[in-house]
Amino acid sequence: MRWEVPLCRPEFRQDELEALVDSYRSGWLTVGPRTAELEDVFSQYVGARHAIPVSSCSAAMHLACLGVGLGPGDEVIVPSLTFTSTVSAVTHAGATPRFADIAGVTEPWLSTAAVEEQIGERTRAIITMAYGGHLGETPQIAELARERDLILIEDVAHAAGSRRDGRHAGTFGLAGAFSFSASKNLGIGEGGMLVTDDAELADRAARQMWHGLGSQAWTRHHQASPQYQLGMLGFNYRFDDPRSALLLSCLKRLDEDNERRAAIDRSYRAAFSQLDLIEPTDSPSCEDPASYCLFTAVLDRSLDRDEFRKSLAERGVQTSVHYPLLHKSGFYADPNVRLANSEDYASRCVTLPLFPQMESWQEELVAEAVRESLSRPVHAAA
């Protein structure tokens, strides 16, 4: 399939590619000076005391769950409307996920009221997910967690650059996990970042991400007689200097890229404002910068979503669905779980292309393809 407008399209500028090549030329290919610099720069950008680069957001989530001591017998309240790693991190730590509903069909993030309903005697933590980069009810859930003496972990894979009242996503709870996978705002291929203000959690994560060793290669490189010291069991969740170099360069234009994403978001909303059969999900406040990682909308219940997506594909417009509900399929399927808002949203949502390098003709093609499809709708089977 040839896409005139792909869902996303990572692109790198010449200076960013040169930074990557220079890192390879340096001969330092593992965790080194550029990774140390990235830790400092990223922690300053988000306003956290510690930032630990790791191999993926999934790794960051896993280290966060282990670092706060989650384990067998503990329950963690999570969304079902999310990518699997939000919840699998809980399972890998030995704890049990407990699903809660989203706020509404155009508000696809955890509801504070729904979270509170799920709190029980075994509840130890809550995990929020900043859907599409929107912080949703994160501040309210953070307050609830404080009141009930619960741990809050934030999955902020979508939210690089998202802030609420000057506070960056990932800093409302004890820990936050970012993603650098290809479709994200800082998409470099793969990678993640764990941020926290907790020194003990940061130290444990820094050790566990490299097999539990007491010091990393860059530290031992400056020692006259370095030694391996295995302090705990760990994992190979390392990051590396070439990706750190690329990220350092890309981070310089993150806010600029997000402003461009916001402009495309506004363009879509204006184009769809007079259409009856499609409704965009709520946008962040114009007073708060946001990542606009995804543009999602909800189709009328009468429409056949598959046919809608096929009609856009015929025009070369790629679409997706974020996300199939975890409690409805696969490993976490549970027929006893009922999440009315999540189930309604997941059955009708669609994700449209959004990336900062989109050209005006591509924006217009998406809007035109949507209008054309809705002018001759294929209705869902009764």
C-alpha positions, 0 to 999 in steps of 0.5 A: 500500500502506498500512503500519500499521508502516512500515520506518522513519518519520522524525519531527521535534520542534517545536524541531528544525523551528524551528531549520530555519526559523530557519536559512532566515530567517537568509538564510544558505543555503549552508555557513555558521555553523551548518555550522561549529558542526556540524563542532565538535559532531559531531567532539566527539561521535564523538571525531575531530579533524576532521568535514567535512559533505558532501552524502551518505555516498557523497560522504564515502566518495569523498573518503576514497578519494581523500584516502588516495591510492587509484587505478589499480593499487590493490586494496581489500578490501570486503564484498559485503553492503553498499549500492553506495556502499561499493564504488563509491567505490573504483571512482570513485577508480580502484582495484579492489574485492576482495570478502571474506566475512562472519563468519557467517550471524548475523554479517553483517559482514566476517570478519577471517580472510576479509579476511586471505585476500584480502590480496595484493601490490596491496592498499592498503586495507580498507573495513569496513561497520558492518552495522545499526550493529554494529561486528562485527570492526572492532577486529580488522580495524583491528589487522590493517590496522596489522600489514600497513601497510594503510589502513582506511576505515569505512563507518559509515552505520548507526552514529551512536551506536555505540561499542566500549569507549568508542570511536565507530564511524568512529574505528578507521581513518584515516577514517569516513563517516556517513549522514544519509539518511532511513532512518538514525538521524540521518535528515534527508533527505540528507547525510553526514559524513567524520571523521578525525584526519588533518589532511592528509586533512581539508584535502584533503576540505574543499577537494575537496567544494567544487570544489577552492577554497581557501576556503569562502563562510563564510571569504570572508564575513569577508574584505575582499577575498576571492578564488577560488583553485582549488587542485585539481579537486573536486566539488560535495559541499557541505552547507548551513546549514539541514540543519546546523541541523536536525542539530544539534538532532537530535543532542541526542536521538540517544542517547535515540532509540538507547536506544529502538531498543535496547528495541524490539530486545530486545522482538523478540528476546524475542518470537522466542526460542521460534520455530524458523524465524527467528533474529535476527542477533547483537546488540551487547554490552549494555555498548556503546551502539549505533545499532540502525539495523536489525533483521535476522533469518535465515529457515529455509532451508526457507521462501520469503522472498517469501511470508513478506514478502507475508504480513507486508505483508497485515497492514500490516507493511513489510519489506526486504532488506539487501542484494542481494550486489554480486558477484551482480548488476549492475556488480560481478557476478563468477561467479568470486567465492564467498562462502559466508556472504554468499550464505547470509545474503543468500538468507534475511535479512529486515529488520523495522520499527524506529524510535524512535517505534514504539508498543507496538501496532506492536511487537505487530503485527510480532511477531504477524504474524511468528508467524502467518506462521511458523505456516503457512509456505510452503516454498521450492521444492526 
